[in-house]
């Protein structure tokens, strides 16, 4: 797995089915990342300074920190 150079703060770079690492709200202090596949894109604006919020196929919700290829 490799971190893609695309900016995870721009909605245009996030697609359903994409493999990403997110940080969940309760893990923001520790920075613990969760790996998964995007099921739903929750952020409506074209960009967000803390990352685009998504729901993974596992049901977990968080902001995208890394896009995996």
Beta strands, then each sheet from edge to edge (+ up, - down):
strand 1: 19-23
strand 2: 33-41
strand 3: 53-56
strand 4: 61-67
sheet 1: 1+ 2- 3+ 4- 1+
end
